Amino acid sequence: MEFSKRYLALGDSFTEGMGDVDGDRPNQVRGWADRVAEQLCADPEWGYANLAIRGKKVGQVIAEQLPVALSMRPTLVSLYMGGNDILRPSVDIDAMMSRYEETVGRLAATGASLLLFTGFDSNGSAIFEKTRGRTAIYNEAVREIAERHGAVIADYWRWREFQDWRYWAPDRLHMGTAGHTLMSRKVLEVLEQDSDIQIPELPPLVEQSWAAKLRADAVWAKEFLAPWVKRRLTGTSSGDSLSARYPRYVSLQAPAAR
């Protein structure tokens, strides 16, 4: 099917939809990009493709997704990459952002509208707060690149609602369903598109005792942190065996209310 408007999503687990579990969808996730596409595809002229795969670093996104993206003639592209590089023990931010800008330039040259993301402010995260400075440098580079190439920005860093951890999945690394839903609303606002997305009601805040927090941290470390560290040490990724969720443009419809 030919679409006159084509939204193409590129990147890693953030754009793939990790944390927003849906067993009926490819890779068993839904995510903010799907939710944005569902709103856009209410207009039958819109089609949607998503090449993002969890665990991908900047070099992999460029090598694996960019050539395909250029061949797909998108009219709107969203790009978030770099988070997995920032989490590595060492990273050359300047070199990474040089490759990032080259990628944005090639996408901009197609005539597509571009949506870029800043990184999340990890202030308050016991593990990921150590990368906060790297992310701040990354974000300033993204803002400068957006200005030079006429892109719009979804400014994740400045959206303080996401500091509420009830928007996050149990792995503490990805947004949960509520977070992806909120992100989709915000992205549509940046794109100046109408939306009927309703944000789920958050569960009540529960004050944990010191002992309960320690137990919860221990469970999290065993179930999520240890496998994540093991993948880093062995050079493997949770996305190694996965394919793009929507490699060709589709008209993605919102599910019926349950």
Residue pairs with C-beta under 8 A, 6 or more apart in sequence:
1 47
1 249
1 251
3 45
3 46
3 47
3 249
3 251
4 45
4 75
5 40
5 43
5 45
5 46
5 47
5 75
5 76
6 46
6 47
6 48
6 49
6 72
6 73
6 74
6 75
6 76
6 249
7 36
7 37
7 40
7 46
7 47
7 48
7 49
7 74
7 75
7 76
7 77
7 78
8 48
8 49
8 50
8 51
8 69
8 72
8 74
8 76
8 77
8 78
8 112
9 15
9 33
9 37
9 48
9 49
9 50
9 51
9 52
9 77
9 78
10 51
10 52
10 61
10 65
10 66
10 69
10 77
10 78
10 79
10 80
10 81
11 52
11 56
11 61
11 65
11 78
11 79
11 80
11 81
12 52
12 53
12 54
12 55
12 56
12 57
12 61
12 80
12 81
12 83
12 84
12 239
13 52
13 53
13 54
13 55
13 174
13 238
13 239
14 52
14 80
14 83
14 117
14 174
14 175
15 31
15 32
15 33
15 50
15 52
15 78
15 80
16 27
16 29
16 31
16 50
16 52
16 53
16 54
16 239
16 245
17 25
17 27
17 29
17 30
17 31
17 32
17 33
17 34
17 180
17 245
18 29
18 31
18 54
18 169
18 173
18 174
19 29
19 31
19 168
19 169
19 171
19 173
19 174
19 175
19 176
19 177
19 179
19 180
20 29
20 30
20 31
20 32
20 169
20 175
20 176
20 177
20 179
20 180
20 181
21 28
21 29
21 30
21 177
22 28
22 29
22 30
25 34
25 245
26 245
26 246
27 242
27 245
29 245
30 177
30 180
31 180
32 175
32 180
32 181
32 183
32 184
32 187
33 48
33 50
33 52
33 78
33 184
34 48
34 50
34 252
35 180
35 181
35 184
35 197
35 254
36 78
36 184
36 187
36 188
36 191
36 193
37 46
37 48
37 50
37 252
38 252
38 253
38 254
39 184
39 188
39 193
39 194
39 195
39 196
39 197
39 254
40 46
40 48
40 193
41 47
41 48
41 251
41 252
41 253
42 254
44 251
46 251
47 249
47 250
47 251
48 246
48 249
48 250
48 251
48 252
49 72
49 74
49 244
49 246
49 247
49 248
49 249
49 250
50 244
50 245
50 246
51 64
51 65
51 68
51 69
51 244
51 246
51 247
52 65
52 244
52 245
53 64
53 239
53 242
53 243
53 244
54 237
54 238
54 239
54 242
55 84
55 231
55 237
55 238
55 239
55 240
56 64
56 65
56 81
56 84
56 237
56 239
57 81
57 84
57 85
57 88
58 81
58 82
58 85
58 96
58 99
58 100
59 99
61 81
61 103
62 99
62 103
65 244
66 103
66 106
66 107
68 247
69 77
69 107
70 106
70 107
70 110
72 249
73 110
74 110
74 112
75 111
75 112
75 113
76 112
76 113
76 114
76 115
76 191
77 107
77 112
77 113
77 114
77 115
78 114
78 115
78 116
78 117
78 154
78 187
79 103
79 104
79 107
79 114
79 115
79 116
79 117
80 116
80 117
81 100
81 103
82 96
82 97
82 100
82 119
82 138
83 119
85 91
85 96
86 93
86 119
86 131
86 134
86 135
86 138
87 128
87 131
88 232
91 134
93 134
93 137
93 138
93 141
96 138
97 138
97 141
97 142
97 145
100 141
100 142
100 145
101 141
101 145
101 148
101 149
104 114
104 116
104 145
104 146
104 149
104 151
105 149
107 114
108 114
108 149
108 150
108 151
113 151
113 152
114 146
114 149
114 150
114 151
114 152
115 151
115 152
115 153
115 154
115 187
115 190
115 191
116 142
116 145
116 146
116 151
116 152
116 153
116 154
117 142
117 153
117 154
117 155
117 156
118 138
118 139
118 142
118 143
118 153
118 154
118 155
118 156
118 157
118 158
119 135
119 138
119 139
119 142
119 156
119 157
120 135
120 156
120 157
120 162
121 132
121 135
121 156
121 157
121 163
122 128
122 129
122 131
122 132
122 135
123 129
123 132
123 163
124 163
125 172
126 217
127 172
127 225
128 173
135 157
136 157
139 157
142 153
143 153
145 151
146 152
146 153
152 190
152 191
153 190
154 183
154 186
154 187
154 190
156 162
156 183
159 186
161 167
161 182
162 175
162 179
162 182
164 202
165 172
166 178
166 202
166 203
166 205
167 175
167 176
167 178
167 179
167 182
167 202
168 174
168 175
168 176
168 179
169 175
169 176
169 179
170 176
170 220
170 223
170 224
171 220
171 223
171 224
172 220
172 224
173 224
173 228
175 182
175 183
177 200
178 199
178 200
178 202
181 197
181 198
181 199
181 200
182 199
184 195
184 197
185 195
185 197
185 199
188 194
188 195
188 197
189 195
208 216
231 237
231 238
246 252
